[in-house]
């Protein structure tokens, strides 16, 4: 429920304090709760930080989202680190040898009614992330006499040391950010403060079985970049968000986490995500995305690929170009249509929005620039059918709708509708589709294990 700060009564303040204490306590005790055990079962590959220490162009970005169904509003935090091998932009001979670099740490927040906040620091010194697990943080301003944290802290210690910044892992997320005034044409808020805990429910795969790399096993290596991983397709979050002058408190609301990383950047892309649906008796979580990404050879070549992933009733429905066909028709803004099929299933999703959306920043060859457009105000219809061996639609498995879909287009140019059918050719199709357990492969030679895996 959204509450105006100016009308908080003493009873509301006491309730808020108790809720905050409960959330903080859950963070302190999280290592001994059932949440940790359940997260271990759904932990995905690529949960950690992928920076390998080299000086090549590199970026990594994380996306954390909570949806408030009663309010019909959502929040998303987008953190990015670019060229972490450099604490600041190289100049002189170093720039001539290495080429241009754009080191920096960014934090963007998209909130209710597509309002926006952006904070950025053109240094990477005050950022940290775990190489093996989903955990990261950044400090934009420390409190007097305190040094920036280098790991996850108890929430009260974080508050005592960090004036402006964030910390987050699979179970806990908190911070305070101020808009830096670099987005004069957007509808911005001055500040955001938040604390919430999360109980993960779905990773990226069937419940009770091994979780998958969203981009396949080759995502462990610097090919087909940038890579993409959904870390938590669905979870339940409890806590509070102070968005400008308005406070939101929530309990067990839908939550989502994804990330991407690499040394090259997509020419253009689209994205659809939703885990608030009507018409189903159980949880439904959808993520779909596609892009024009670079190929390792020949130099300068690209491919256009897309995927759809749906979790429902413990089952994962995966539609990827190495196991079937994916086709899409995306307008420059306003309409997303994606259809895909495998031997067993067929999926169709159609999304629209009447809102103008908000321009967000994304990593590019020229650093973090305004190059994508987002909204939480999407209308979506999702259907899945069983499929016969001869390709005929059979039983309708899922038929749901939503008015809270997150929608995005990015890159470009988007002069016309992007219409494409994607199906990988051999031998790449079989190579990417190999079911390799890289965790087991590298368990005997941990020194060779790629970062982030």
C-alpha positions as CSV (number, residue, x, y, z in Angstrom):
1,X,0.0,0.0,0.0
2,X,1.3,3.4,-0.9
3,X,1.4,5.9,1.9
4,X,2.2,9.7,1.9
5,X,5.1,10.5,4.3
6,X,3.4,13.7,5.3
7,X,0.4,12.0,6.8
8,X,2.2,9.2,8.7
9,X,0.6,8.9,12.1
10,X,2.5,7.5,15.1
11,X,0.8,4.1,14.7
12,X,1.9,3.9,11.1
13,X,5.4,4.9,12.1
14,X,5.5,2.1,14.7
15,X,4.2,-0.4,12.2
16,X,6.8,0.7,9.7
17,X,9.5,0.4,12.3
18,X,8.4,-3.1,13.2
19,X,8.3,-4.1,9.6
20,X,11.8,-2.6,9.0
21,X,13.1,-4.5,12.1
22,X,11.5,-7.7,10.8
23,X,13.1,-7.3,7.3
24,X,16.4,-6.4,8.9
25,X,16.2,-9.5,11.1
26,X,15.5,-11.7,8.1
27,X,18.6,-10.4,6.5
28,X,20.7,-11.1,9.6
29,X,19.4,-14.6,9.9
30,X,19.1,-15.4,6.3
31,X,22.0,-17.9,6.2
32,X,20.1,-20.2,8.6
33,X,16.7,-19.9,7.0
34,X,14.9,-22.1,4.5
35,X,15.3,-19.3,1.9
36,X,19.0,-20.1,1.7
37,X,18.3,-23.8,1.2
38,X,15.7,-23.2,-1.4
39,X,18.0,-20.8,-3.2
40,X,20.7,-23.4,-3.4
41,X,18.3,-25.6,-5.3
42,X,17.5,-22.9,-7.9
43,X,20.9,-21.1,-8.1
44,X,21.6,-20.6,-11.7
45,X,24.9,-20.7,-13.6
46,X,26.5,-17.2,-14.0
47,X,25.4,-15.9,-10.7
48,X,28.8,-14.4,-10.0
49,X,30.8,-11.5,-11.4
50,X,32.4,-12.3,-14.8
51,X,35.3,-9.7,-14.9
52,X,38.5,-11.7,-15.6
53,X,41.0,-9.0,-14.8
54,X,42.0,-8.3,-18.4
55,X,42.0,-4.8,-19.9
56,X,39.6,-5.7,-22.8
57,X,36.4,-3.7,-23.2
58,X,34.0,-5.2,-20.6
59,X,30.7,-4.4,-18.9
60,X,28.4,-6.2,-16.6
61,X,24.9,-5.2,-15.6
62,X,22.3,-6.4,-13.1
63,X,18.5,-5.9,-13.1
64,X,16.4,-6.3,-9.9
65,X,12.6,-5.8,-10.1
66,X,9.7,-5.9,-7.7
67,X,6.1,-5.5,-8.8
68,X,3.3,-4.2,-6.5
69,X,0.0,-5.8,-7.9
70,X,-2.3,-3.9,-5.5
71,X,-0.8,-0.6,-6.7
72,X,-0.4,-1.7,-10.3
73,X,3.1,-0.2,-10.1
74,X,6.7,-1.6,-10.3
75,X,10.3,-0.7,-9.4
76,X,13.5,-1.8,-11.1
77,X,17.1,-1.2,-10.1
78,X,19.7,-1.4,-12.9
79,X,23.4,-1.5,-11.8
80,X,26.3,-1.4,-14.3
81,X,30.0,-1.5,-14.2
82,X,32.1,-0.7,-17.3
83,X,35.8,-1.2,-18.0
84,X,36.6,-2.2,-14.4
85,X,40.3,-2.8,-15.3
86,X,40.6,1.0,-15.3
87,X,39.9,3.1,-12.2
88,X,39.6,6.1,-14.4
89,X,39.6,6.9,-18.2
90,X,43.0,6.3,-19.8
91,X,44.7,9.2,-21.5
92,X,47.8,9.8,-23.6
93,X,49.9,6.8,-24.6
94,X,47.8,4.5,-22.5
95,X,44.7,5.4,-24.5
96,X,46.6,5.1,-27.8
97,X,47.7,1.5,-26.8
98,X,44.5,0.3,-25.2
99,X,42.0,2.3,-27.2
100,X,39.1,4.4,-25.6
101,X,37.7,3.1,-22.3
102,X,34.7,4.4,-20.3
103,X,35.2,3.2,-16.7
104,X,32.3,4.0,-14.5
105,X,29.6,2.7,-12.1
106,X,26.0,3.5,-12.8
107,X,22.7,3.0,-10.9
108,X,19.3,3.6,-12.5
109,X,15.9,3.2,-10.9
110,X,12.7,3.1,-12.9
111,X,9.6,3.5,-10.7
112,X,5.8,4.2,-10.7
113,X,4.4,5.9,-13.7
114,X,7.7,5.4,-15.4
115,X,9.5,7.9,-13.2
116,X,13.2,7.7,-13.2
117,X,16.4,8.3,-11.1
118,X,20.0,8.1,-12.3
119,X,23.3,8.2,-10.4
120,X,26.7,7.7,-11.9
121,X,30.4,7.9,-11.0
122,X,33.2,7.9,-13.6
123,X,35.4,5.6,-11.5
124,X,35.2,1.9,-10.6
125,X,37.1,2.1,-7.3
126,X,34.0,1.9,-5.1
127,X,32.3,-1.1,-6.7
128,X,32.6,-4.7,-5.5
129,X,31.0,-8.0,-6.6
130,X,31.4,-11.7,-5.8
131,X,33.1,-13.8,-8.4
132,X,31.1,-16.9,-7.4
133,X,27.6,-15.7,-6.2
134,X,25.0,-13.1,-6.8
135,X,26.3,-10.3,-4.5
136,X,27.4,-6.8,-5.3
137,X,27.5,-3.3,-4.0
138,X,28.6,0.2,-4.8
139,X,29.3,3.5,-2.9
140,X,28.7,6.9,-4.4
141,X,29.3,8.7,-1.1
142,X,30.7,7.4,2.2
143,X,29.7,8.8,5.6
144,X,32.4,10.9,7.3
145,X,35.3,8.7,8.5
146,X,34.1,5.6,6.8
147,X,35.5,3.6,3.9
148,X,33.5,2.1,1.1
149,X,32.4,-1.6,1.9
150,X,34.1,-4.4,-0.1
151,X,31.5,-7.0,0.7
152,X,27.9,-7.4,2.0
153,X,27.4,-5.9,5.4
154,X,24.7,-6.2,8.1
155,X,22.1,-3.7,7.1
156,X,22.7,-1.4,10.1
157,X,26.4,-1.3,9.5
158,X,25.8,-0.5,5.9
159,X,23.6,2.5,6.9
160,X,26.3,3.7,9.3
161,X,29.0,3.7,6.6
162,X,27.3,4.5,3.3
163,X,25.7,7.9,2.6
164,X,24.7,7.0,-1.0
165,X,25.0,3.6,-2.5
166,X,23.6,0.1,-2.6
167,X,24.2,-3.6,-1.6
168,X,22.3,-6.6,-2.8
169,X,22.4,-10.4,-2.9
170,X,19.9,-13.2,-3.6
171,X,18.0,-12.4,-0.4
172,X,18.6,-8.8,0.6
173,X,18.6,-5.4,-1.2
174,X,19.0,-2.0,0.4
175,X,20.4,1.4,-0.4
176,X,19.9,5.2,-0.9
177,X,20.4,7.0,-4.2
178,X,20.0,10.6,-5.3
179,X,19.3,11.7,-8.9
180,X,22.3,13.5,-10.3
181,X,20.4,15.9,-12.5
182,X,21.7,14.4,-15.8
183,X,18.2,13.6,-17.2
184,X,16.5,17.0,-17.5
185,X,14.0,15.8,-20.1
186,X,12.7,12.9,-18.1
187,X,10.2,12.7,-15.2
188,X,12.6,12.2,-12.4
189,X,12.5,11.9,-8.6
190,X,15.1,13.4,-6.2
191,X,15.9,10.3,-4.2
192,X,15.0,6.7,-3.4
193,X,15.7,4.7,-0.2
194,X,14.7,1.0,0.2
195,X,15.1,-2.2,2.1
196,X,13.6,-5.5,1.2
197,X,14.2,-9.2,1.6
198,X,13.5,-11.9,-1.1
199,X,12.5,-15.5,-1.0
200,X,13.6,-17.0,-4.4
201,X,11.1,-19.5,-6.0
202,X,12.2,-20.1,-9.6
203,X,15.7,-19.9,-11.1
204,X,15.9,-20.8,-14.8
205,X,14.8,-24.4,-15.1
206,X,12.3,-27.0,-13.8
207,X,11.8,-27.0,-10.0
208,X,13.8,-29.7,-8.4
209,X,16.3,-30.2,-11.2
210,X,19.5,-28.5,-12.4
211,X,19.2,-24.9,-13.5
212,X,20.2,-23.7,-16.9
213,X,22.4,-21.1,-18.5
214,X,20.0,-18.8,-20.3
215,X,22.4,-18.4,-23.3
216,X,23.6,-22.0,-23.2
217,X,26.9,-23.5,-22.0
218,X,29.1,-21.3,-24.3
219,X,28.1,-18.3,-22.1
220,X,31.0,-19.4,-19.9
221,X,33.4,-18.2,-22.6
222,X,33.9,-14.8,-24.4
223,X,32.0,-15.7,-27.5
224,X,28.5,-14.6,-28.8
225,X,28.7,-11.6,-26.5
226,X,26.9,-10.0,-24.7
227,X,25.7,-12.9,-22.6
228,X,22.4,-12.9,-20.7
229,X,21.3,-14.8,-17.6
230,X,18.0,-14.8,-15.7
231,X,19.1,-15.4,-12.1
232,X,15.7,-15.6,-10.6
233,X,12.6,-15.8,-12.8
234,X,10.3,-15.4,-9.8
235,X,10.5,-14.8,-6.1
236,X,8.6,-13.0,-3.3
237,X,9.8,-9.8,-1.7
238,X,8.9,-8.1,1.5
239,X,10.0,-4.6,2.7
240,X,9.6,-0.9,1.8
241,X,10.6,1.7,-0.7
242,X,10.7,5.5,-0.2
243,X,10.2,6.9,-3.6
244,X,10.6,10.7,-3.4
245,X,7.8,11.8,-1.1
246,X,5.9,8.6,-1.3
247,X,6.4,5.4,0.7
248,X,5.5,1.9,-0.4
249,X,5.3,-1.0,1.9
250,X,4.8,-4.5,0.6
251,X,4.7,-8.2,1.6
252,X,5.4,-11.2,-0.6
253,X,5.2,-9.3,-3.9
254,X,6.6,-10.7,-7.2
255,X,10.3,-10.2,-7.7
256,X,12.7,-10.8,-10.6
257,X,16.5,-10.8,-11.2
258,X,18.6,-10.9,-14.4
259,X,22.0,-9.8,-15.7
260,X,24.2,-9.5,-18.8
261,X,27.9,-9.1,-19.4
262,X,30.6,-9.1,-22.1
263,X,33.0,-7.2,-24.2
264,X,30.8,-6.3,-27.1
265,X,27.3,-4.8,-27.2
266,X,24.2,-5.6,-29.2
267,X,23.3,-3.5,-32.1
268,X,19.6,-3.6,-31.2
269,X,17.3,-5.7,-28.9
270,X,13.9,-6.2,-27.4
271,X,12.7,-7.5,-24.1
272,X,9.5,-8.6,-22.4
273,X,9.1,-9.6,-18.7
274,X,6.2,-10.3,-16.5
275,X,5.3,-12.3,-13.4
276,X,1.9,-10.7,-12.5
277,X,-0.8,-12.5,-14.4
278,X,-4.6,-13.0,-14.3
279,X,-6.2,-16.3,-15.4
280,X,-4.0,-18.8,-13.7
281,X,-4.3,-20.7,-10.5
282,X,-0.5,-20.7,-9.9
283,X,2.5,-18.6,-10.4
284,X,3.5,-17.7,-14.0
285,X,6.8,-16.0,-14.8
286,X,7.7,-15.0,-18.4
287,X,10.9,-13.6,-19.9
288,X,11.4,-13.1,-23.6
289,X,14.2,-11.2,-25.4
290,X,16.1,-11.0,-28.6
291,X,18.9,-9.1,-30.1
292,X,21.4,-8.6,-32.9
293,X,24.7,-9.8,-31.3
294,X,28.2,-10.2,-32.4
295,X,29.8,-13.4,-33.7
296,X,33.4,-14.4,-32.9
297,X,34.1,-14.9,-36.6
298,X,34.4,-13.5,-39.1
299,X,35.2,-10.2,-37.4
300,X,32.3,-7.7,-37.6
301,X,29.6,-10.2,-38.2
302,X,26.3,-10.5,-36.3
303,X,23.4,-12.9,-35.8
304,X,19.8,-12.2,-34.8
305,X,18.5,-14.5,-32.0
306,X,15.7,-14.6,-29.5
307,X,14.1,-16.8,-26.8
308,X,11.1,-17.2,-24.6
309,X,11.1,-18.8,-21.2
310,X,8.0,-19.5,-19.0
311,X,7.8,-21.0,-15.5
312,X,4.4,-22.4,-14.4
313,X,3.5,-24.9,-11.7
314,X,7.1,-26.0,-11.2
315,X,7.7,-26.6,-14.9
316,X,10.0,-24.6,-17.2
317,X,8.9,-24.1,-20.9
318,X,12.0,-23.1,-22.8
319,X,12.0,-21.9,-26.4
320,X,15.4,-21.2,-27.9
321,X,16.8,-21.2,-31.5
322,X,19.0,-24.2,-30.9
323,X,15.9,-26.3,-30.0
324,X,13.3,-25.0,-32.3
325,X,12.1,-21.8,-34.0
326,X,11.6,-18.3,-32.6
327,X,10.0,-15.5,-34.7
328,X,9.2,-11.9,-33.8
329,X,7.6,-8.7,-35.0
330,X,8.5,-5.7,-32.9
331,X,7.6,-2.1,-33.8
332,X,9.9,0.8,-32.9
333,X,7.6,1.3,-29.9
334,X,4.2,0.0,-28.9
335,X,3.8,-3.6,-30.1
336,X,5.7,-6.8,-29.3
337,X,4.7,-10.1,-30.9
338,X,6.8,-13.3,-30.4
339,X,6.0,-16.9,-31.4
340,X,8.1,-19.9,-30.8
341,X,7.9,-23.7,-31.0
342,X,9.7,-26.9,-30.0
343,X,8.8,-30.5,-30.7
344,X,6.6,-30.5,-27.7
345,X,5.1,-27.0,-27.2
346,X,4.2,-23.8,-28.9
347,X,4.1,-20.3,-27.4
348,X,2.5,-17.0,-28.5
349,X,2.8,-13.7,-26.6
350,X,1.5,-10.4,-27.7
351,X,2.2,-7.2,-25.8
352,X,1.2,-3.5,-26.3
353,X,1.5,-0.2,-24.5
354,X,-0.1,3.2,-25.0
355,X,2.4,5.0,-22.8
356,X,5.5,6.8,-24.2
357,X,7.8,5.0,-21.8
358,X,11.1,6.3,-20.4
359,X,14.5,6.5,-22.0
360,X,17.1,4.5,-20.1
361,X,20.8,4.2,-20.4
362,X,22.7,1.1,-21.5
363,X,26.3,0.2,-22.0
364,X,27.5,0.8,-25.6
365,X,30.8,1.1,-27.4
366,X,30.7,4.7,-26.3
367,X,30.0,4.1,-22.7
368,X,26.6,4.3,-20.8
369,X,24.3,6.3,-23.0
370,X,20.5,6.8,-23.4
371,X,19.7,4.2,-26.0
372,X,16.7,2.1,-24.8
373,X,13.1,2.8,-24.0
374,X,11.1,1.0,-21.2
375,X,7.7,0.9,-19.5
376,X,6.0,-1.2,-16.8
377,X,2.6,-0.3,-18.3
378,X,2.3,-3.1,-20.8
379,X,-0.7,-5.2,-21.7
380,X,0.2,-8.8,-22.4
381,X,-1.5,-12.0,-23.5
382,X,0.5,-15.3,-23.1
383,X,-0.6,-18.7,-24.5
384,X,1.1,-22.1,-24.6
385,X,-0.1,-25.2,-26.4
386,X,1.0,-28.8,-26.5
387,X,2.2,-29.8,-30.0
388,X,1.8,-33.0,-31.9
389,X,4.6,-34.8,-33.7
390,X,3.4,-33.4,-37.0
391,X,3.4,-29.8,-35.6
392,X,-0.4,-29.4,-35.0
393,X,-1.6,-27.4,-32.0
394,X,-3.1,-29.6,-29.3
395,X,-4.2,-28.9,-25.8
396,X,-4.1,-25.3,-24.5
397,X,-1.7,-25.5,-21.5
398,X,-1.7,-21.8,-20.4
399,X,-3.8,-18.8,-21.3
400,X,-3.2,-15.7,-19.2
401,X,-3.2,-12.0,-19.4
402,X,-1.5,-9.1,-17.6
403,X,-1.6,-5.3,-17.4
404,X,1.8,-5.0,-15.7
405,X,4.2,-6.3,-18.3
406,X,7.7,-4.7,-18.5
407,X,8.6,-3.9,-22.1
408,X,11.7,-2.6,-23.8
409,X,13.4,-1.8,-27.1
410,X,17.0,-0.8,-27.4
411,X,19.8,0.1,-29.8
412,X,18.9,0.6,-33.4
413,X,18.2,2.4,-35.5
414,X,14.5,1.5,-35.1
415,X,13.1,3.1,-38.3
416,X,10.8,0.2,-39.2
417,X,9.3,-2.9,-37.7
418,X,11.8,-5.6,-36.8
419,X,10.5,-8.9,-38.2
420,X,12.6,-12.0,-38.1
421,X,12.6,-15.8,-37.7
422,X,15.5,-17.4,-35.9
423,X,16.7,-21.0,-36.1
424,X,20.3,-22.0,-35.7
425,X,21.9,-23.9,-38.5
426,X,24.2,-26.9,-38.0
427,X,26.8,-27.5,-36.7
428,X,26.3,-24.5,-34.4
429,X,22.8,-25.7,-33.5
430,X,24.1,-29.0,-32.1
431,X,27.1,-27.3,-30.5
432,X,25.2,-24.7,-28.5
433,X,22.5,-27.3,-27.6
434,X,24.9,-29.7,-25.9
435,X,23.8,-30.3,-22.3
436,X,27.1,-29.8,-20.6
437,X,27.4,-29.4,-16.8
438,X,30.3,-27.0,-16.6
439,X,30.2,-26.9,-12.8
440,X,31.1,-30.6,-12.8
441,X,33.7,-30.1,-15.6
442,X,35.6,-27.5,-13.7
443,X,35.2,-29.1,-10.2
444,X,38.3,-31.1,-10.7
445,X,40.3,-28.1,-12.0
446,X,38.9,-25.1,-10.1
447,X,41.8,-22.9,-11.0
448,X,40.6,-23.0,-14.7
449,X,37.0,-22.2,-13.8
450,X,35.8,-19.0,-15.6
451,X,34.8,-16.1,-13.4
452,X,31.1,-15.7,-12.7
453,X,30.1,-19.3,-13.4
